[in-house]
Amino acid sequence: MIFIVGAHATGKTHLADIICQFNFTKIDLGPILSDIHKKSGNNGSFAEWINEGEKKFGKNFTDDLLVNEIKNKINSLDDTFKPIDFIIIGSRSITGLRYIMEHIGQYNNKNNKVIFLEAPFALMHERYKKRESADITVEQFEEILDSDRRMGLEELRQVADFIIINDSTLEKLSDHALSLLRNKLNYKLSENIWKPKLNIK
């Protein structure tokens, strides 16, 4: 499985969607965890639910939930469509990433890998404002990135197997990603006829 990590607005979802055109399946950990919270019946906030869970079940409360969800997705595959591999996004914690990677095992006997995605600050800031449809100031965005750093952003970069700099177009990002998959990770890529093509501009 391939984990795509990095700060806010570096383009992790775009990169995952590009790769998923070639018979990979994306797993986004953030929405999965939010959905588990909603279905839990807990009336507290998301943060309160996590704090309560960690007190009751230990510091790896959310990590264990995510490991189970990833394993369930893999085990629920049928013969109709089996992906080449899984692309996992949504992890910003170095401790959480390490725990999940240690406990999910392998898929198709491929070693789990980490791609760290980065981009220039000004470009990330503009992408974030566009994505959130909000006029986020430079100072506010710096606070958001500070939160990423506290969760272990630099450590994530250090443990990554590959680093991609997303400082241009989606087409250039696509070229980087597909070259990496073919030449470094030795995937045999063929387009997935069941998924719509990504409109790269």
Rosetta blueprint (number, residue, H / E / L):
1 M L
2 I E
3 F E
4 I E
5 V E
6 G E
7 A L
8 H L
9 A L
10 T L
11 G L
12 K H
13 T H
14 H H
15 L H
16 A H
17 D H
18 I H
19 I H
20 C H
21 Q H
22 F H
23 N L
24 F E
25 T E
26 K E
27 I E
28 D E
29 L H
30 G H
31 P H
32 I H
33 L H
34 S H
35 D H
36 I H
37 H H
38 K H
39 K H
40 S L
41 G L
42 N L
43 N L
44 G L
45 S L
46 F H
47 A H
48 E H
49 W H
50 I H
51 N H
52 E H
53 G H
54 E H
55 K H
56 K H
57 F H
58 G L
59 K L
60 N L
61 F H
62 T H
63 D H
64 D H
65 L H
66 L H
67 V H
68 N H
69 E H
70 I H
71 K H
72 N H
73 K H
74 I H
75 N H
76 S L
77 L L
78 D L
79 D L
80 T L
81 F L
82 K L
83 P L
84 I L
85 D E
86 F E
87 I E
88 I E
89 I E
90 G L
91 S L
92 R L
93 S L
94 I H
95 T H
96 G H
97 L H
98 R H
99 Y H
100 I H
101 M H
102 E H
103 H H
104 I L
105 G L
106 Q L
107 Y E
108 N L
109 N L
110 K E
111 N L
112 N L
113 K E
114 V E
115 I E
116 F E
117 L E
118 E E
119 A L
120 P L
121 F H
122 A H
123 L H
124 M H
125 H H
126 E H
127 R H
128 Y H
129 K H
130 K H
131 R H
132 E H
133 S L
134 A L
135 D L
136 I L
137 T L
138 V H
139 E H
140 Q H
141 F H
142 E H
143 E H
144 I H
145 L H
146 D H
147 S H
148 D H
149 R H
150 R H
151 M L
152 G L
153 L H
154 E H
155 E H
156 L H
157 R H
158 Q H
159 V H
160 A L
161 D L
162 F E
163 I E
164 I E
165 I E
166 N L
167 D L
168 S L
169 T L
170 L H
171 E H
172 K H
173 L H
174 S H
175 D H
176 H H
177 A H
178 L H
179 S H
180 L H
181 L H
182 R H
183 N H
184 K H
185 L L
186 N L
187 Y L
188 K L
189 L L
190 S L
191 E L
192 N L
193 I L
194 W L
195 K L
196 P L
197 K L
198 L L
199 N L
200 I L
201 K L
